[in-house]
């Protein structure tokens, strides 16, 4: 089957209602873009990581409407406009070539080297060689395939500080990638925690695929503590709120590694943990940092 995209430009106050109405009148899907993308008038719409932008449409929005090729495109555009009480906008068509969408999607994800010897390999690829640490991991619903700088920073810290025979807590585990790395680097016991049950299930699936014995829980289900290493790749605001919780899960002499923190937020996150553990920037990449510190040894 082949498809055709209807490309329509509308004003800010028309974008959302017109998009919804197009769907009601038979569009297969509708997406919005900045009509000024690539020009000096381009208008980025995003807020702080973890904080949704208040803006959802652009001053001039481009609506991309997916329809079957044999659809009456002009009638759809006109009927939806009439329903919204607006003049019928001009539009043009773009034909979508039929292709193997699974193959196209898979081609966008190649094996990825992280650190010195950690390879994240999608299931449809073969590992580069047998002398590296390989994680078989496919893109999915839970965050974390190693592509984001914050995930890379945590993985590289674990690689440089192998938790051999130690206990590790991955708080905010997402796909389970950090827990799996820790286990493959020799950790004795690894626990993953996430507030999203979908992430817990995804992490369990990925751990099994990688032949790693790891337990994953929701926050109120975890009982084991403290840990030799605690890793949390979340965001600065929840990290600050969880300072007493996460610090309390670090064993005497143990390590705490935090990421998901912008470089400009490092001092305020470190200040939240200062009463418990002194943290400093371990590394920075692309505007993100990993903070690291050790809990003071408690002498009996």
N, C-alpha and C positions, 0 to 999 in steps of 0.2 A: 504494500500500500504506500502511496505517496502523500505528502502533505504540502500545504501552502501556508506561509505566514503573512498575515495582514499587518502592515506597519503603519501606525497612526500616531500623529503628534497632537497632544492636547495641553490645555493650561492646567496649572496646579489644582484648581478647585474642581476640575472635571475628571481628573485621573482615576480616583478610586471608585466613584460611583459608576463611571462609564465602563471601567474594567469589570466590575461586578455584573453589570447589565449585559455585557458581551458574553459572559459565561452563562447567564440565564437564557440567552438567545441561541446557544448552540456551539460556542467556542469550546475547543478541546482543552485549551489552557491559555492563560494570559500572564504575561510578565511585564514589569515596568523597568524602564531604563532612563537615564539622564539624556535628553535629546541634545544637550550641549557637551556630551562626553568627548574628550579629546580637544576641546577648545579652552580659551581663557575663561569662558563663562561656566565651565564644568563645576558642579556643586556636590562635593562629597557629602554623603549622609551617613555619619556614624558618630558614636559617642565613645566614652571610655570603655575599654574592654570590660564586659560584664554588665554594662549599662546601656540599655537600648536607646537609640536616638529618638528624640521627640518628633523628628521629621520623617515622613514615610514616602513623600513624593517630591519631585523636583519642580522648579519654576516652569520649566517646559519638559513635560514627560513624554517619552516614547512608549507606546503600548505595542507589544508584540503578541499577536493573536494567532494561535495555531489552529488550523482547520483542515479537513480533508480537501484535496485538490478540486474535487467536483462540487464543492460547496458554493452557494450563491453568496459571494463575499460582499458585493455591493449592498445586497439586501440586509445582511447581518449588520453592517456598519450603519445603515440608515435606520433600521428598526431600533437598534440600541440607542441611537441618538434621539430619536423621537420619544422613546420611553423616558429618557432623561431630560427631555425638554430643552435640548440643545441643537444647534445647527449641525447638519451632517458634516463631519470633518473630511478633509482630503486624506487619501491613503495610497499606498502602493503595495504590490505583492512581491513576496520572495518565495521561490520554490525550494523545498527542502528535499535534498537527494536521499532516496532510500538507501540504507546501508546497515551493516551489522553493528548495532549500537552497543552490544556487549563487548565486541572486539574493540570498538572505538574507545569505550570507557577504560578497558584494560590496558590499552596502549598508552594511556596517560600516566600509568603508575609503573615505573621501572624499579628494579632493585636499588636501594639507597644505602650508601655507606655513611655511618655516623661514628664519629671519633676515629680511632685507629683501626678497629677491626670488627665493628658491629654492623651487620647487614640486615636491613629490613627488606624481606623478599615477599612479594605477593605470591599467592599459591599457583598462579599460572606461569611463574618463572622458576628457573633453577638457581640454586645458590651458586655464587661465584667459584668457591672452592671449599674444601673440607677444613681448612685451617683458620676459619673465622667463626665468630659467634653469629649464628643465623637465627633471626626471628621470622617465622612465617606469619604474615599479618596482612589481611586485606582491608581496604577502606570500608568503613561501616558506619553504623549509627553512633557509636561511642567515639568520643574525641581521642585521637592519639595514634598516629602512624609514624611519628618521628619527624614529620616534615616541619613542624613548628619549632622556632628557636627555643622556646621554653622546654619542650620535650627533649630536644637535642642536648641542651645544657645539663639536664638531669641525667640523661643516659651517659654523657661524657664524664660527669662526676662519678657515677657508679663504676665506669670503666677504669678511671684513674684511682679509685678507692674501692677495689673489689671487696664485697662484704662476705668474704670466705668464712664459712661456719658461723655466721652471725644471723641475728633475727632482723627482719626488715618490714617496715610498715609503709605501704604506698597509699597515702590518704588522698582521695579524689582520683581513683585509679583509672577511670575512663575505660579505655580498651584493655587495660592491664599491661601495657607495654613496659612500664618501669618495673612492675613486679616480676615480669617474665625475665627482663634483663638481670635483675638482682638474683633470681634463682639460677639462671644460667651462668652467672659469675660466682656461684658457689655458696650462696646464702643457705643457711640451715633451715630456717623457717621464714616464710614470706606470707604476709597478710595484705589483702587489698580491700579498701573501703571506698564506697561511693554512695551518694544520696539517691542516685538514679538506679532503679532496679534493672532497667534496660542495660545500663553500663555493667552492672554486676553480672548479668547473664552473658554479655558480650565478652567480658574479661574471662569468665569461666570457660567459654568456648575457645578463646585464643590460648589460654593456658593449656588446655587439653590438647589442642592442635600442636603445641610446641613441647608436649610431653613434660610439662612442669607441674609439680604437685604444689598448688597454691590455693589457699582458702580466700574467698571473697565474701564480703558482708555489707549490709547496710550499717550506718553508724551506730544504731542502738543495739546491734547484735554482737559487736566486738567485745571480747572480755580479756584477751591476752595483752599484757603490757608489763613492764615497758620494753622498748625495742632498742637494739644497738644502732639502728639507722632508721630515721623517719624521713620520708620524701613526700613532699606535697606540691604538686604542680597545679595550682588552682588560679586565683586572682587576688590582687592585693587586698581588696575590702574584706572578703571572707577570711583571708589569711590573718588579717589584723584581729578580727573578732575571735578567731580560734587560737590565739596565742597561748592562753593558759592550757587549753585542751591538747594542742600538739606538743607543746613543751613538756607537758606532764607525761607524754608517752615516750619520751626519750630517756633511755637508761643512763645511769651514772657513767660519764665518759663517752656517751654515745653521740652520734652526729645527727644534726638536723639540716636538711636541704630544702629550701623553698624556691619555687619559681612561679611564673605567671605574673611577675612583677616588672613593671616598666622601670627603666633606670632612674627616672625622676621620682619614683615612689619608693626607692630602696631605703632611704633614711627613715621614712615614716613607718615602714614595715619593721625595720630593725628596731625602732624605738618601742614598738608594741611588744617585742620579744625581749627587750633589754632586762626587764625584771627577772627573767627566767634563764635566757641563753643569749650570750653576746654574738650577734650575727654581723657578717661583713660580706661584701660582694666577692663571690668566687670568680665569676666570669660574666662578661657582658657580650651580647650578640644581637645585632639589629635592633637596638633600643630596649632589649629585654635583659634581665639579670637573673642569676641564680645566687641566692644568699646561703651562706654556710656558717655553721658554728657548732661547738661541742659543749655538752652539758658538763659542768664541773664535776670532777671526781668526788664522790662522797665517801670519805674515809670513816670506816666503822669506829 
